[in-house]
Amino acid sequence: MFKLVKLIAQPGSWAADMDKARFNRYLINLIRAVRSNMSNKVYRILNIILIVWCCGLFVPSTYALSQAEASEKLLTPNFEEINNDWWTEWPQLSQEEKNKWLTAIRKNFDGVVSDIDYSSERHENIVLIHDLLDSLNKLVTHQPEEQLPEPKSELTLQSWLALYRSTERLNNERQRIQAEKRQRTDAIRYIQGQLQELNVLHRKLEPQSFERASNGIAFYAAQINMLYAQEKLISTDKQLNSTQAKFKTTTLRLAQSAEEITSSPSFDKQLTLQKNNLLASIEKLKSIMSSLQRRAWSSLKGEKEIVFQLSYQEEKLKLISAQSQLLSIDILLHISQMLQGMGQVSQPEWGGKKARLIQEYELLNSQLASYREQVLVSGEAANEMIYAKTQRTVWEYLEANQKLSNELKSKLRDVDFYLQSYQQFISLRKGWLSELGFGWSLWSDQAGSSLDSTINFTLFTVNEYPVTLFDLLNAILVIVLSILFSKFLKKVLYKFGQKKAVSESTIFNVARVLHYVIITTAALIALSILGIDSSKITLIAGALSVGIGFGLQAIFNNFVSGLILLFERPLKVGDLVELESGVRGRIKAINVRSTQLKTRDNIDVLVPNSEFVNFRVINYTFSDPLRRIHIPFRTSLDSDKDKVRKVVIAAAEEINFTQKDKQHAPDLWLKTIGEFSLEFELVVWVNANKLPDNDGVEAAYLWKVESALREANIEVPVPQKEIYLKRVTKVNKSIISSLEHSED
């Protein structure tokens, strides 16, 4: 008992400092003392308390040991057995802890590498580790200076412009840092992949070999590189957060400063002076460009052409940039006058000018990309592309033009901001109605300029004549209006024909001829709009004749056949015809290439026009729509012929399309007296134009005739045959023998 109390009473202050062997001996003695007193319940409770107490001692001591082991691994790099994750706690360390880590890493690394054999590869990795440690030390110890916010003062238009430019600079800086952050993140991913590859390779190499130690040094260099990449990412995040905070503050200040801005006549004089200087620069640039345009571009080929065009594009970019800056100054002058209460709300053509400048910028930017692609494709020959007048290479022109293009883009953003600010000032100083009027004027100018540049864009050229979108739309409009006019004229002609009782076929032919005349005239007008001279149509006709002679022969044949059908009029719309192929139906339309027939089964059939001209065609309604139909039927031999005649003719007259006039009255013919019946034939005249579209004319007459005969008790005979069977008692033996012989 005394021994147990003595062990428990030992102070625990040294527990965290004792080594493993001493702590293990202490724990074993404590457990033995507890076990010797297990008979008493009090000591059992005391046993539980001791276990909990020992755990309390063991956990901090174990933690201290693990920390010591980790520090030992960190302080003494082992290139034989690499440690994968000692550096993972770096982002969570404070600056002081990072400085301690770097001091320990450098000291112990120098001590380890001093005892190893050097090779060229090892030497490069060791130098790399030293350089990375130096850079990492500078990065950790560097503390960016915090800029104090500028005190608020009276905001003039000039200081407002400086505030806007500061906002633009911070925005560009923010975008640059965001791009840098993405690059840092990609670099960390790449180093992680490199560490994984080196780790896998390290496990495959022979232990205690020269290659394994060299790979360990390379792995350690990659780990130090990971520390540097993580620290750069942390620094980039801090810089990005600081820049975003400044940008937010400046943007908010700029947005809330509209009511505080003032201006003065002295600032107007400065703007006017800048405007005059820009006008002089613009005139000078225009003279330079006109001198360049006077040169024969067609005489410049290949390399010289690209360099010359780049030099011309450089002057063009300068001109557009000066015009953009001039537009900005003009807007600022109006803003200054409004702030001083000197000017009224004006609506100059700023929207149109801005739209034209943007279009010029986009065109020049696309041309620059095309020139760059041509230079890259030319390969080594691009190094010899030099403009003799300026002695500048094509690469210098590309770099200068790209820089001018970026500056022009920034100035166009300035123009857009000044226009929005002017609209905001109008709303504050003149009211929302003036703002609405200015906004409408600005939008209409931009829309008109965009529409004008779009419809005047050259699509292609015909005989050196530029064909724009406006010309093409005019040509299409002429064709569409001619088609609509032709359809309207066709409806008018049909109404006129109905009032004057003109035949449908005549109206159709006249409408079709007028349609061809209108379309042909419209086509000639459209061709003249597109720049095709009417005198050249003969050449086009000659070319078409060659095409007709080969591939378009069948189409041209059908077209000419359609004209023959229209003017000779062997067929008319509404005629009932039957072709040599057996197709029968009514003509619904005679078109350029084919004729539309509708059969009795309500099926539309398109027949080539040449078939009506080159083959036999039966036209049931060519000269007279009346046609005679023969309906055969029969009755029994004992039927009364006069009664049959009376009943059948009366039944035929009940059908509405039967002709009942004296010349075309129905008639009944007795055709044949057969063995068991009288064969009659009902002869009727019908109007083909009044017949139903289906093929049921004969069926209608047969239906009526059969019903009338049945009501009159007139028998319709059915063919009958009588078969007589004679019983044979004796059979000729010669017949039987002949049959048996035939079977054999």
C-alpha positions in Angstrom: 0.0 0.0 0.0 2.8 2.3 0.9 4.6 1.5 -2.4 1.4 2.3 -4.4 0.9 5.7 -2.6 4.5 6.5 -3.2 4.2 5.8 -7.0 1.1 7.9 -7.2 2.5 10.7 -5.2 5.4 11.1 -7.6 5.2 14.6 -9.3 3.9 14.5 -12.8 5.8 17.5 -13.9 8.6 15.3 -15.3 6.3 12.9 -17.1 6.5 14.8 -20.3 10.3 15.0 -20.1 11.1 11.3 -19.2 12.3 9.0 -21.9 10.4 5.9 -23.1 12.3 3.3 -21.0 11.9 5.3 -17.7 8.2 5.9 -18.3 7.6 2.2 -19.1 9.3 1.1 -15.9 7.2 3.5 -13.9 4.0 2.3 -15.5 4.9 -1.4 -14.9 5.6 -0.8 -11.2 2.3 1.1 -10.9 0.3 -1.7 -12.4 2.0 -4.3 -10.2 1.2 -2.3 -7.1 -2.5 -2.1 -8.1 -2.7 -5.8 -8.8 -1.3 -6.7 -5.4 -4.3 -4.9 -3.7 -7.1 -6.3 -6.0 -8.9 -8.1 -3.1 -10.4 -4.9 -1.7 -13.1 -3.0 -3.5 -11.5 0.3 -2.5 -8.4 -0.7 -4.3 -10.4 -1.6 -7.4 -11.8 1.9 -7.5 -8.4 3.2 -7.0 -7.2 1.0 -9.9 -9.6 2.8 -12.2 -8.5 6.2 -11.0 -4.8 5.1 -11.6 -5.5 4.0 -15.2 -7.2 7.3 -16.0 -4.3 9.2 -14.4 -1.8 7.2 -16.4 -3.6 7.9 -19.6 -3.5 11.5 -18.8 0.3 11.2 -18.4 0.7 9.1 -21.5 -1.2 11.2 -23.9 0.8 14.5 -23.5 4.0 12.5 -23.3 3.1 10.6 -26.5 2.2 13.9 -28.2 5.4 15.4 -27.1 7.3 12.4 -28.5 5.5 12.6 -31.8 6.3 16.3 -32.1 9.9 15.6 -31.3 10.0 12.8 -33.9 8.5 15.1 -36.5 10.9 17.9 -35.6 13.7 15.4 -35.8 12.7 14.3 -39.3 12.4 17.9 -40.3 15.8 18.8 -39.0 17.5 15.8 -40.5 16.4 15.1 -44.0 16.9 11.4 -45.0 17.3 10.8 -48.7 17.2 7.0 -48.3 13.8 6.9 -46.6 11.8 9.9 -47.7 9.1 11.6 -45.6 6.0 12.4 -47.7 4.0 14.8 -45.5 6.4 16.8 -43.2 5.7 19.9 -45.2 1.9 19.7 -45.3 1.5 21.9 -42.1 3.3 24.8 -43.8 0.2 26.9 -44.8 -1.1 26.8 -41.2 2.1 28.1 -39.6 2.6 31.7 -38.4 5.3 33.9 -39.8 7.5 33.3 -36.8 7.1 29.5 -37.1 7.9 29.7 -40.8 11.1 31.6 -40.1 12.1 28.9 -37.5 11.4 26.1 -40.0 13.4 27.8 -42.7 16.4 28.3 -40.4 16.3 24.6 -39.3 15.8 23.3 -42.8 18.8 25.3 -44.1 21.1 24.3 -41.2 20.4 20.6 -41.2 20.2 20.3 -45.0 23.7 21.8 -45.3 25.0 19.4 -42.7 23.5 16.4 -44.5 24.6 17.3 -48.0 28.2 18.0 -46.9 28.8 14.3 -46.3 27.4 12.9 -49.6 29.1 12.2 -52.9 28.4 14.8 -55.6 27.3 14.3 -59.2 26.1 16.8 -61.8 22.5 15.9 -61.2 22.8 16.0 -57.4 24.7 19.3 -57.6 21.9 20.9 -59.7 19.2 19.8 -57.2 21.3 21.0 -54.2 21.8 24.4 -55.9 18.1 24.5 -56.7 17.2 23.8 -53.0 19.5 26.6 -51.9 17.9 29.1 -54.4 14.4 28.0 -53.3 15.2 28.5 -49.7 16.6 32.0 -50.3 13.5 33.0 -52.3 11.2 31.5 -49.7 13.0 33.3 -46.9 12.6 36.7 -48.8 8.9 35.9 -49.5 8.2 35.1 -45.8 10.0 38.0 -44.4 8.5 40.5 -46.9 5.6 42.4 -45.4 3.6 44.6 -47.9 3.0 48.1 -46.7 -0.6 49.0 -46.1 -1.7 52.2 -47.8 -3.9 54.4 -45.8 -7.1 55.6 -47.4 -7.0 59.0 -48.9 -9.0 61.6 -46.9 -12.1 62.8 -48.6 -12.0 66.3 -50.1 -14.0 68.4 -52.5 -14.6 66.3 -55.6 -14.0 68.2 -58.8 -14.5 66.8 -62.3 -10.8 66.5 -62.7 -10.4 64.5 -59.5 -13.5 62.5 -60.5 -11.6 61.5 -63.7 -8.6 60.6 -61.6 -10.8 58.5 -59.4 -12.2 56.7 -62.5 -8.8 56.0 -63.9 -7.8 54.6 -60.5 -10.8 52.3 -60.6 -9.8 51.1 -64.1 -6.2 50.5 -62.9 -7.4 48.5 -59.9 -9.8 46.5 -62.1 -6.9 45.6 -64.5 -4.7 44.8 -61.5 -7.5 42.6 -60.0 -7.8 40.7 -63.3 -4.0 40.2 -63.5 -3.8 38.8 -60.0 -6.7 36.5 -60.6 -4.9 35.1 -63.7 -1.7 34.8 -61.6 -3.7 32.9 -58.9 -4.9 30.4 -61.5 -1.3 29.9 -62.7 -0.1 29.3 -59.1 -2.8 26.8 -58.5 -1.9 24.9 -61.7 1.8 25.0 -60.6 0.9 23.3 -57.3 -1.0 20.6 -59.1 2.0 20.0 -61.3 4.4 19.8 -58.4 2.0 17.3 -56.7 2.1 15.1 -59.7 5.9 15.4 -59.8 6.1 14.3 -56.1 3.9 11.3 -56.8 6.1 10.2 -59.7 9.3 10.6 -57.7 7.8 8.7 -54.8 6.8 5.8 -57.0 10.2 5.7 -58.5 11.9 5.8 -55.1 10.1 2.6 -54.0 11.4 0.8 -57.1 15.1 1.8 -56.7 17.6 -0.5 -54.9 18.0 0.4 -51.2 21.3 2.0 -50.2 22.0 2.7 -53.9 23.4 5.9 -55.4 20.3 6.3 -57.6 18.0 6.0 -54.6 19.8 8.8 -52.7 19.9 11.0 -55.8 16.1 10.5 -56.2 15.7 11.4 -52.5 17.5 14.7 -53.1 15.3 15.4 -56.1 12.2 14.5 -54.0 13.4 16.9 -51.3 13.9 19.7 -53.8 10.3 19.1 -55.1 9.0 19.4 -51.5 10.9 22.7 -51.0 9.5 23.9 -54.4 6.0 23.0 -53.1 6.6 25.2 -50.0 7.6 28.0 -52.2 4.5 27.5 -54.5 2.2 27.5 -51.5 3.8 30.6 -50.1 3.4 32.4 -53.4 -0.3 31.3 -53.6 -0.8 32.7 -50.0 0.9 35.9 -51.0 -1.2 36.2 -54.2 -4.4 35.6 -52.1 -3.5 38.4 -49.8 -2.7 40.7 -52.7 -6.0 39.8 -54.4 -8.0 40.5 -51.3 -6.3 43.8 -50.8 -6.9 44.8 -54.4 -10.5 43.8 -54.4 -11.1 45.7 -51.2 -9.6 48.8 -52.8 -11.5 48.3 -56.0 -14.8 48.0 -54.1 -14.1 51.1 -52.1 -13.1 53.1 -55.1 -16.1 51.9 -57.2 -18.5 52.7 -54.3 -16.9 56.2 -54.0 -17.2 56.7 -57.8 -20.9 55.7 -57.8 -21.8 57.9 -54.8 -20.0 61.0 -56.1 -22.4 62.1 -58.8 -24.1 64.7 -56.6 -20.8 66.1 -55.2 -18.9 66.8 -58.4 -18.2 70.4 -59.4 -16.3 71.9 -62.4 -14.7 75.1 -63.4 -13.9 77.1 -66.6 -10.2 76.4 -66.1 -10.9 72.7 -66.6 -12.9 73.5 -69.7 -9.9 75.4 -71.1 -7.7 72.3 -70.5 -10.2 70.1 -72.3 -10.5 72.5 -75.2 -6.7 72.6 -75.5 -6.5 68.8 -75.6 -9.3 68.8 -78.1 -7.5 71.1 -80.5 -4.3 69.1 -80.2 -6.2 65.9 -81.0 -7.8 67.6 -84.0 -4.3 68.5 -85.3 -3.1 64.9 -84.7 -6.1 63.5 -86.5 -5.4 65.7 -89.5 -1.8 64.6 -89.6 -2.7 60.9 -89.3 -5.2 61.3 -92.2 -2.5 62.8 -94.4 -0.1 60.0 -93.6 -2.8 57.4 -94.4 -3.7 59.1 -97.7 0.0 59.1 -98.7 0.1 55.4 -97.9 -3.1 54.8 -99.9 -1.6 56.5 -102.9 0.9 53.7 -103.2 0.2 50.9 -105.6 -1.0 48.1 -103.3 -1.4 45.8 -106.2 2.4 46.0 -106.9 3.2 44.8 -103.4 3.2 41.0 -103.2 4.0 38.5 -100.5 6.2 39.6 -97.6 6.2 43.3 -98.6 2.4 43.4 -98.8 2.1 42.1 -95.2 4.6 44.6 -93.8 3.0 47.5 -95.7 -0.5 46.6 -94.5 0.7 46.4 -90.9 2.3 49.9 -91.2 -1.0 51.2 -92.6 -2.9 49.4 -89.8 -0.7 51.1 -87.2 -1.7 54.5 -88.5 -5.3 53.5 -88.7 -5.2 52.3 -85.0 -3.7 55.6 -84.0 -6.4 57.5 -85.9 -9.3 55.5 -84.3 -7.7 55.9 -80.9 -7.4 59.7 -81.3 -11.0 59.8 -82.5 -12.1 57.9 -79.4 -10.2 60.2 -77.2 -11.8 63.2 -79.0 -15.3 61.8 -78.4 -14.5 61.3 -74.7 -13.3 65.0 -74.4 -16.5 66.2 -76.2 -18.6 64.3 -73.7 -16.6 65.6 -70.7 -17.0 69.2 -72.0 -20.8 68.7 -72.0 -20.6 67.3 -68.5 -18.5 70.2 -67.3 -20.9 72.8 -68.8 -23.9 71.0 -67.3 -22.2 71.0 -63.8 -21.6 74.7 -64.1 -25.2 75.3 -65.2 -24.1 76.8 -68.5 -25.4 74.4 -71.1 -28.7 72.7 -72.0 -29.2 69.0 -72.6 -27.9 68.3 -76.1 -28.3 65.1 -78.1 -25.3 64.9 -80.4 -24.6 61.8 -82.5 -22.5 60.2 -79.8 -24.2 56.8 -80.1 -23.6 56.6 -83.8 -19.9 57.7 -83.4 -19.4 55.1 -80.7 -20.9 52.3 -82.7 -18.7 53.2 -85.7 -15.6 53.3 -83.6 -16.4 49.9 -82.1 -17.0 48.4 -85.6 -13.6 49.9 -86.8 -11.9 48.4 -83.7 -13.4 44.9 -84.3 -12.4 45.0 -88.0 -8.9 46.1 -87.2 -8.6 43.5 -84.5 -9.7 40.7 -86.8 -7.2 41.9 -89.5 -4.4 41.9 -86.9 -5.2 38.3 -86.0 -5.1 37.4 -89.7 -1.8 39.1 -90.3 -0.3 37.4 -87.2 -1.4 34.0 -88.6 0.1 34.7 -92.0 3.4 35.7 -90.3 3.5 32.6 -88.2 2.7 30.4 -91.2 5.6 31.9 -93.1 8.1 30.5 -90.6 11.7 31.7 -90.8 10.9 33.9 -93.7 9.1 36.3 -91.2 12.5 37.4 -89.9 13.3 38.9 -93.3 10.0 40.9 -93.5 11.3 44.5 -93.1 9.6 47.7 -94.2 12.3 49.5 -96.1 11.0 53.0 -95.3 11.0 52.6 -91.5 13.5 49.7 -91.2 11.1 48.0 -88.7 10.5 44.2 -88.8 7.2 42.5 -89.0 7.5 41.4 -85.4 7.9 45.0 -84.2 4.8 46.0 -86.2 2.8 43.1 -84.7 3.8 44.0 -81.1 3.1 47.8 -81.6 -0.3 47.1 -83.2 -1.3 44.8 -80.5 -0.4 47.4 -77.9 -2.3 50.1 -79.8 -5.3 47.7 -80.0 -5.3 47.2 -76.3 -5.1 50.9 -75.7 -8.0 51.5 -78.1 -10.1 49.0 -76.3 -9.5 50.8 -73.0 -10.4 54.2 -74.6 -13.6 52.7 -75.9 -14.5 51.6 -72.4 -13.8 55.2 -71.3 -16.3 56.5 -73.9 -18.9 54.1 -72.7 -18.4 55.1 -69.0 -18.6 58.8 -69.9 -21.8 58.3 -71.8 -23.4 56.5 -68.8 -22.1 59.2 -66.5 -23.6 62.0 -68.7 -26.9 60.2 -68.6 -26.7 60.0 -64.8 -25.9 63.7 -64.5 -28.8 64.5 -66.7 -31.1 62.5 -64.4 -29.8 64.3 -61.3 -29.7 67.9 -62.8 -32.5 67.9 -65.4 -34.9 65.1 -64.3 -35.9 61.7 -65.5 -37.7 62.9 -68.7 -34.5 64.5 -70.0 -32.6 61.3 -69.1 -35.2 59.2 -71.0 -34.9 61.5 -74.1 -31.1 61.3 -74.1 -31.3 57.5 -73.7 -33.6 57.2 -76.6 -31.5 59.4 -78.7 -28.3 57.4 -77.8 -30.0 54.1 -78.6 -31.4 55.3 -81.9 -28.0 56.6 -83.0 -26.3 53.3 -82.1 -29.1 51.3 -83.8 -29.0 53.4 -86.9 -25.3 53.3 -87.2 -25.2 49.5 -86.6 -28.0 49.0 -89.1 -26.3 51.3 -91.7 -23.0 49.5 -91.4 -24.6 46.1 -91.6 -26.7 46.7 -94.7 -23.8 48.5 -96.5 -21.5 45.6 -95.8 -20.0 44.2 -99.0 -20.9 40.6 -99.4 -19.3 39.9 -102.8 -18.4 41.7 -106.1 -19.8 41.2 -109.6 -17.6 42.6 -112.4 -15.8 44.8 -109.8 -19.2 46.1 -108.6 -19.6 45.6 -104.8 -22.8 43.9 -103.9 -23.9 44.9 -100.3 -26.5 43.4 -98.1 -28.8 46.3 -99.0 -28.6 45.4 -102.7 -29.3 41.8 -102.0 -32.3 42.6 -99.8 -33.6 44.9 -102.6 -33.3 42.2 -105.1 -35.1 39.7 -102.9 -37.8 42.3 -102.2 -38.4 42.8 -105.9 -38.8 39.1 -106.4 -41.1 38.7 -103.4 -43.3 41.7 -104.4 -43.5 40.3 -108.0 -44.7 37.0 -106.7 -47.3 38.6 -104.4 -48.5 40.9 -107.2 -48.8 37.8 -109.5 -51.0 36.0 -107.0 -53.1 39.1 -106.4 -53.6 39.5 -110.2 -54.6 35.8 -110.4 -57.3 36.3 -107.8 -58.6 39.4 -109.6 -58.8 37.5 -112.9 -60.7 34.6 -111.3 -63.2 37.0 -109.8 -63.6 38.7 -113.1 -64.1 35.4 -114.9 -66.8 34.4 -112.5 -68.7 37.6 -113.0 -68.3 37.5 -116.8 -68.9 33.8 -117.2 -65.4 33.2 -118.7 -64.2 29.6 -118.7 -61.8 28.6 -116.0 -59.2 27.3 -118.5 -59.0 30.7 -120.2 -58.6 32.5 -116.9 -55.9 30.0 -115.9 -54.0 30.5 -119.1 -54.0 34.3 -119.0 -53.0 34.2 -115.3 -50.1 31.8 -116.1 -48.8 33.9 -119.0 -48.9 37.1 -116.9 -47.2 35.3 -114.1 -44.3 34.3 -116.4 -44.0 37.9 -117.7 -44.0 39.5 -114.2 -41.4 37.0 -112.8 -39.2 37.5 -115.8 -39.3 41.3 -115.5 -38.6 41.1 -111.8 -35.7 38.8 -112.4 -34.1 41.3 -114.9 -34.6 44.1 -112.4 -33.1 42.0 -109.6 -30.0 41.2 -111.7 -29.5 44.9 -112.6 -29.6 45.7 -108.8 -26.9 43.1 -108.2 -24.7 44.8 -110.8 -25.3 42.4 -113.7 -25.5 44.3 -117.0 -28.5 43.3 -119.1 -26.2 43.2 -122.1 -24.5 40.3 -120.4 -27.7 38.2 -120.3 -27.0 36.9 -123.8 -23.8 35.4 -122.5 -25.7 33.9 -119.6 -28.3 32.5 -122.1 -25.5 31.0 -124.2 -24.1 29.3 -121.1 -27.5 28.1 -120.2 -28.0 26.7 -123.7 -24.9 24.6 -123.2 -26.2 23.4 -119.9 -29.6 22.6 -121.5 -27.9 20.6 -124.1 -26.4 18.3 -121.4 -28.0 18.2 -118.0 -31.1 20.4 -118.4 -32.5 18.8 -121.5 -35.4 17.1 -119.8 -36.3 20.1 -117.7 -36.2 22.4 -120.7 -38.3 19.9 -122.7 -41.0 19.9 -120.1 -40.9 23.7 -119.9 -41.5 24.1 -123.6 -44.2 21.5 -123.5 -45.9 23.5 -120.8 -45.9 26.6 -122.9 -47.3 24.6 -125.9 -50.1 23.3 -123.6 -50.9 26.9 -122.5 -51.0 28.5 -125.9 -52.2 25.7 -128.2 -54.7 24.6 -125.5 -55.2 21.0 -126.4 -55.8 20.6 -122.7 -57.5 22.9 -120.2 -57.9 23.0 -116.5 -60.9 20.9 -115.6 -60.6 18.5 -118.6 -61.1 14.8 -118.0 -58.2 13.0 -119.7 -56.7 9.5 -119.9 -53.0 9.0 -120.6 -51.5 6.2 -122.7 -50.2 4.7 -119.5 -53.7 4.3 -118.2 -53.8 7.2 -115.7 -57.2 8.9 -115.8 -58.2 12.1 -114.0 -59.1 15.8 -114.2 -56.5 18.5 -114.9 -56.1 20.7 -111.8 -53.1 22.9 -112.9 -50.6 23.2 -115.8 -47.3 24.3 -114.3 -43.9 25.0 -115.8 -42.5 21.5 -115.6 -45.5 19.2 -114.9 -49.3 19.0 -115.0 -51.3 18.1 -112.0 -54.0 15.4 -112.3 -56.5 14.4 -109.7 -57.7 10.8 -110.2 -61.1 9.4 -109.4 -59.5 8.0 -106.2 -58.6 11.6 -105.1 -54.9 11.0 -105.8 -52.8 13.8 -107.2 -50.6 12.7 -110.0 -47.8 15.0 -111.4 -47.3 14.2 -115.1 -44.4 15.7 -117.1 -45.7 18.1 -119.7 -43.7 16.3 -122.4 -45.9 13.2 -122.0 -49.0 15.2 -123.1 -47.1 16.4 -126.2 -45.2 13.3 -127.3 -47.8 10.6 -126.5 -51.4 9.8 -127.1 -53.9 11.4 -124.7 -57.6 10.9 -124.6 -59.5 14.1 -123.7 -63.1 13.3 -122.8 -64.0 17.0 -122.7 -61.9 18.4 -125.5 -64.7 19.8 -127.7 -67.9 18.5 -126.1 -68.3 17.5 -122.4 -71.2 15.0 -123.4 -70.2 11.4 -123.6 -72.2 8.2 -124.1 -72.1 5.3 -121.7 -73.2 1.7 -122.4 -74.6 -0.2 -119.4 -75.1 -4.0 -120.3 -77.5 -6.2 -118.4 -79.8 -9.2 -119.2 -83.3 -10.6 -118.3 -85.0 -14.0 -118.7 -86.2 -15.2 -122.1 -89.9 -14.8 -121.2 -89.5 -11.2 -120.1 -91.7 -8.5 -121.7 -89.3 -6.3 -123.8 -91.6 -3.3 -123.7 -92.0 -3.5 -120.0 -88.2 -3.8 -119.5 -87.7 -0.8 -121.8 -90.1 1.4 -119.9 -88.8 0.4 -116.4 -85.1 0.8 -117.2 -85.4 4.1 -119.0 -87.5 5.5 -116.1 -84.8 4.4 -113.7 -82.0 6.0 -115.8 -83.8 9.3 -115.9 -83.8 9.4 -112.1 -80.0 9.9 -112.0 -79.2 13.6 -112.0 -76.3 13.6 -114.5 -78.3 11.8 -117.2 -79.1 14.0 -120.3 -82.9 14.1 -120.9 -83.1 16.3 -123.9 -84.7 14.8 -127.1 -81.4 14.5 -129.0 -79.6 12.7 -126.1 -82.5 10.9 -124.4 -81.7 7.5 -122.8 -82.3 4.4 -125.0 -82.4 0.7 -124.6 -80.9 -1.7 -127.1 -81.5 -5.5 -127.4 -78.1 -6.8 -128.3 -78.4 -10.5 -128.2 -81.0 -13.3 -127.6 -79.0 -15.9 -125.7 -79.6 -19.5 -124.8 -81.2 -18.6 -121.5 -81.5 -14.8 -121.4 -82.2 -11.6 -123.3 -79.1 -9.3 -123.3 -79.9 -5.6 -123.3 -77.7 -2.5 -123.3 -78.7 0.8 -121.7 -77.3 3.8 -123.7 -77.2 7.1 -121.8 -75.6 10.5 -122.4 -73.9 12.2 -119.5 -72.1 15.5 -119.0 -68.5 14.7 -118.1 -68.1 18.0 -116.2 -71.0 17.0 -113.8 -69.8 13.5 -113.1 -68.6 12.7 -109.6 -64.9 12.6 -108.9 -65.0 8.9 -108.0 -65.3 6.2 -110.7 -68.8 5.1 -109.9 -70.9 6.1 -113.0 -71.6 2.6 -114.3 -72.1 1.4 -110.7 -74.9 4.0 -110.2 -76.8 3.0 -113.3 -76.4 -0.7 -112.5 -77.7 -0.1 -109.0 -80.8 1.7 -110.3 -81.5 -0.8 -113.1 -81.3 -3.8 -110.7 -83.6 -2.2 -108.2 -86.1 -1.2 -110.9 -86.2 -4.8 -112.3 -86.6 -6.3 -108.9 -89.6 -4.0 -108.1 -91.2 -4.8 -111.5 -90.8 -8.6 -110.9 -88.7 -9.0 -113.9 -86.4 -11.9 -113.5 -82.7 -11.6 -113.9 -81.6 -15.1 -115.1 -78.8 -17.1 -113.6 -77.0 -19.5 -115.8 -78.0 -23.1 -115.1 -76.6 -26.5 -116.3 -78.3 -29.9 -116.1 -76.1 -33.0 -115.6 -77.5 -36.5 -116.5 -75.9 -39.6 -115.0 -76.4 -43.0 -116.7 -75.7 -46.2 -114.8 -73.3 -48.7 -116.7 -73.7 -52.4 -115.9 -71.2 -53.9 -118.3 -67.9 -52.6 -119.2 -66.0 -53.4 -122.3 -63.0 -55.5 -121.5 -61.0 -53.9 -124.2 -61.5 -50.5 -122.5 -60.3 -51.9 -119.2 -57.3 -53.5 -120.8 -56.4 -50.3 -122.6 -56.6 -48.3 -119.3 -54.4 -50.8 -117.5 -51.9 -50.6 -120.4 -51.8 -46.9 -120.2 -51.2 -47.0 -116.4 -48.2 -49.4 -117.0 
